[in-house]
């Protein structure tokens, strides 16, 4: 299955049991809810997926399990976030063996590589896998920006095809379009800039709160694509307080609480993360409660 870089692709959470094992039953419930809502792909092992806490074996289990669940309805991508080029290449090759159809790939972890090193890192992986690659460009959180000049070099690799645009600079979408046209597909990666980004020409949305609210997220995408902007905007305005739970250091805990509230997840996180407590927890629950109380009636966005 070739990847069409468009639509809504949830960066799904990883479900854990109370004794810190993978909870594949709860995971399947959520993935099926995403498919039912009409998502266009599944992204595993990102920040929301608590990637840094997962063993290699667990990542492979999540990949093969998801491939089995989706039954080729949508492509499965897995995040590559490694400290060494060697391990990034191995991760890409294992993903391909396990049935993933694409990669979301971060620059090197921990070491702040310069532009030359970052380009060499991405190209080394691209040259050692046939999987299509989406470069995750998030200098705010990860300290390395992939510039337009760097993308000019990266696009000599045919399988580097897309960017998860998370610079927080909305005008960057226009710069990318002006420079590369459709050669570099754009998936917006910031929930609170999602509709704005789509209207400026982004091809799709790697989403976070979709984990708890899949139908609302896909509805926004489909409605704006159909030119029904006011309907998309009304849902988006309702959604914004919830979307802001994603741009927070506790985004994993926040979104897992929302998944519990909508009946498609559990609150369990893996240490060093801990469940929210006290006033912080109450504030998040109030946002979720208000959102559910005013949840909009969705139009038939699938048609």
N, C-alpha and C positions, 0 to 999 in steps of 0.2 A: 504493500500500500504506500503510494507516494503521499507526502504530506502537502496539503493545501494550507498555506500559512494564512489562515483567516478564522474568524469566528471566536467563540469563547472556549478557552482551554483552562480548566481549573488546575491550579497548583494545589493538589490535594494534601490534606493532612494525613499523617500516619497514625493509625489507631493502635493503642496499647491496652493490654489487660491490666487489671489491678496489680498483678505480680510482674509487670514490665516485660511481657512477651508481646509479639505482634498479635493484634486482635483482627484476624482476617475475616471473621464473620461480620463485625461492625464495619470494617473496611469495605466489604462487598455491598452492604446496605447503602453506603454513601456513593460508591461508584455507580450503582444502578440508578440512584436518584439523579446523578449527573446525566447519565445516558437518557433517562426518561425526559429530562428537561430539554434535551437537544444540544448538548455541548458538542464541540467539534474536535476534541482531543483531550487527553489526560496527561498531566505533567506530574511525575513522581520525584520525590527526594529533593525538593527545593527547601528554602528556609521554612516554609509552613510544614513541610514534611519532616522537619527535625533531622535533616540530612546528616549534620555533623555528629549526631548521636547514634547513627545506624551502622551496624557492622556490614561488611561486604556481603555476607550471606543473607542478611535481612534485605538489603537492597535488591539482591537477585530474586529473593522470594517475592517481594512486592512487584517486581517487573513481571515475572512469569504468572503470578496470580492475576494481575491486572490484564495481561494479554488474554488469559483464559476468560475472564469476565466479559471483556468488551467484544470478544468474538469478531474481531476485524470491523466492527461498526465505526470505530474512530481510531486514529493512531495513538499509540502510547509512547511518550517521551520520558526520558529520565535525565535528571540533572547530573552534570559532571562538575564536581568542585573538589579539586585535589591540590596538594602542595607541590607535587613534582610532575614533570611532563611524562615521565615513565608511567606513573600511576594513572594519569589522566588517559593515556593511550590504552592501558589495560582496562580501565573502567568502560571506555567506549567499546572496546572489543567484546567485553562481557555483556554489555547491554545489547549488542547486536546478536550475540549467541542466544540471549534470553528472549528475543522476539520484539525488542523495542524498535520503533520505526523512526526515531529521531532522538537528538540530544539537545538539551539546554545546557549551555556551557559557560561557566564563570571563568574569569581570569585566575591566575595562580592564587592560592590561598596563603595567607600569613605573610609571605614575602611580597613586598610592594614592587612588582616588576615594572621596569620602564617600558616605553612604547615598543622598542625593538624586541625586548624579551617577551612582551605580551603577544605580539604578532607571531613570533616564532613558536610560542606555546600553542596558540590556536591552530596554526598551520600544521604543526607536527601531528596533532590529533586528527585533523581533517585528512591528512595524507595517509593515515593508518586506519581509517574506517570508511565504509561506504555510506554510513548513515548521514542524513542531512543534519546540519547544525544550526541552532539559533544561539547567537552570542548574547549573553545576559550582560547588558551594559548598565551597571548600577554603581556609579562612583560615589554616591551619597553614603551607601552602606559598606561598600567594599574597597573604596579608596583608589580604584584604577578606572580611568575613563578610556573607553575605546573611541577614538576620535574619527572624524570622517577620513582623514589621511590614512589612519590605520586600516579602516575598512576598505579603502582602495587597494591596499596590499592583500587583505584577507580575501577579497572577492575574486582573486586569481584562483582560489580553490572553489570548484563548482559546487561542492556540498556545503559550503558556508552560505546560507540562503536567507537568514532572517536575523533580526535583532529584537530582543526583549528590551524595549526602550523605557528605561527607568531613571533617566537623568533628572527628572522633574522639570525640565525645560521644554515646555510645550512647542516652542518654535523649532526645536530640533527635528520634529517630524517633517516640517516643511524643508529644512535643510537636507535631510536624507532623501526626500522625494525629488528635490531639485537636482541633487548630485547623482543619484543612482536610479531614479525612476522605479520600475518594478523589480529590478535586479535584487534589491535588498528589501524583503518584506518586513513590515513593522508590526510587532505585537506589543501594544502598550502594557506596561507592567506595574502601573500605579493606580490602584482602585479609585482614588479620589480625583484622578485626571482622565478617567476612562472614556466617558462620553465626549469630553472635549477633544481627546486624542483621536477618537474614531471620526469625529466630524472634520478634523484637520487632515484626515487621510490615512490613519493607522488601519491596517488590514484586520486586526483582531485584538483580543484582550486575554492576557494571562492573568486570571482573576484569583482573588483570595476569598472574599465573602461569598463567592459562588459555592464554597464548601457547605455553607448553611442555607443559602438562598439561590439554588441553581436556576429555578424558573425565572425569577426576577432578573437575574443577570443576563440570561440568554434573551429574554424579552427586550431588554434595552438594546442589545446588539441588533437583533432582528428588526426591531421597529425603526431604528435609525437607518439601517441599511435599506429599508423599504421607503424611506423618506417620510416616515411618520414621526417627525422630530418632536412635536409637542407631546405625544403619548410617551415617547422614550424619556423626555425631559421630566415629565410628571413622576415617573417611576424613579428616575435617578435622584430627583430632589428628595423624595421619601427615603431613598436608600443612603443618602450621604452620611448621616450620623453613624450608620452601621459600617459604611465603607471606611470611615475614619478609624475604626478599630484595627484596620490593617496597617496603618502607618504609625506604628507604636512598637516599642521594644518587646511588649508582651503580646504581639499579634497572634502567636500560636495559642496561648491560653485564651485570649479574647475570642478567637474564631471557634475554638473547640467548645467554649461555653455557648456560643450561638448555635453550633451543631446540635448540642444537647437540647436546646430550646425548640429547635425545629424537628427533632426526632430522628436525625440521621448521623449521630455521632456520639462520642463519649468525651468526658473531660480529662481523661488520663493523659499526662505528659511524661516525658522521660527526664529524669534528673540530669543536669542541675536545674532544669526548669521545675517549678512547683506550681500547683494550682493557685489561682488568685484567692486572696483572703481579705477580710476587713472592708474598709471603705473602697479600696480599689475594685474589689469584686462587686460590691453593691453598685458602684457607678457603671460598670460594664453591664451588669444585669438590668439596670434601669434603661440603658440605651436599647438593649435587646427587647425588653418588655414593651417599651414605647413603640419600637418598630413593628412588633407583632400586633400590637393593639391597632395600629393604623395601616396594616399591611394592605396594599392596593389589590383591587380586583384586576387581574390581568386580561388583556384582550387575547384573542386567538392568534398569538404571535407566530405559531408554527406554520400558519398558512400564508 
